[in-house]
Amino acid sequence: MRDDTTVARPTPIATHLSAAIRRSAARPPNPLLDLAGQLADVIRLSRGDPDLPTPAHIVAAGKRALDEGYTHYTPVNGLPELCQAIAEKLAHQNGVEFDPDREILVTTGAQEAVFLTMAALLDPGDEILVPDPHYTSYDLAAEAVGGRVVPVPTSIGDAYVVRPEEIERRITPRTKALAVISPHNPTGTVYPLETLQQLAAIAERHDLIVIADEIYELLTFGENRHVSFAALSGMKERTITINGFSKAYAMTGWRVGYIAAPTDFIAAIGALRHTLTICAPAFAQKAAVAALTGPQDCVRDLVRIYAERQQFFIKGLRAIGLDAFEPRATFYVWVDLRATGLRSSEFCERLLREARVLIYPGSQFGQAGEGFARASLTVPVERLAEAIDRMAEAKVIRQLHQEAMS
Ligand code: PLP
């Protein structure tokens, strides 16, 4: 007979977990994902993975590579021809010279690069400064090795560009590094050159390493131009540049990223990298070569589509009484919920229940994200129109109008 009073006992495995894993497991999972799974026909504007296909010539190169036998390990640092193509791209597009044999490491997505970098820099108790709101994989990676992310608040009033003095105020003897994620997830801001130069001066003054996560570099709009941190005067030797193919070439599922950094750093992380994944998938590396060496109008097409989607969505939000930060890059829209007076988690839950539209609460991106939410524009304009229509009918939005009228 089943004993309903039995409380599930943790397995011996669960009681042997490391402190770091316990800490990360103790973080509450996103309850909205469970809820979304129970509802029908949810419009998911949630993950950073748009619907657009990988351009055909890149897919063809990946298929060809499979036929040609690229089904084995590659060198730990990556296929030499990919390292070469990355070095040429960095020289021509970003204005920084890297030695393809010694200063480039191809990773299994930029995500592995983030983890490797944290593991390589942080001793237990060490800190890394990260402008907030932020991409929280940095926190989990830092915590896994006993380090800690110190969030540096930014605000919509400053267009989410970090204030150098706020960075400087938080530097302690344990601060090892500063993360510069520009263009930025989740807000879509781009740091102006002047700010980058001020951050470079701080890095030099306080002997900090700069982790420049440039994964959204090609998805900028209008006048906004991305400048690589390593290209700033004197910065190459203290910058670890992280980049990848997921966003610019719609290649999230191929899992190819890279680190460009001075040779002593690349050499130092080789063994750990080998331990993690040995190498990125060989055929995907060949596809990445095609992405870099093939026609680039596919990137311009993506940017045009994302810009159209953003303009459409922001206009729709404004028509129903919400506002948003005008993104300078990416495919995200950072929705301003302050007019609702609700916490972002409550707003997003109600929106999901009442409109079947899933966006992520800003609080999920750190304390400075409260009062906002991230919509990832991963669906065509017609579906975004449907999302706005549904939102307009949701009680949580209609209340806004009633309040405005009363
Ligand atoms: N860095 C940032 C800022 C991101 O937003 C993401 C993914 O969303 C990554 C790194 C990881 O990207 P990849 O798909 O290359 O692992």
Residues whose N, C-alpha, C, O or C-beta is under 5 A from the ligand:
A	BS01	PLP	G48 T108 G109 A110 Q111 Y135 I181 N185 D213 I215 G244 S246 T252 V256 G257
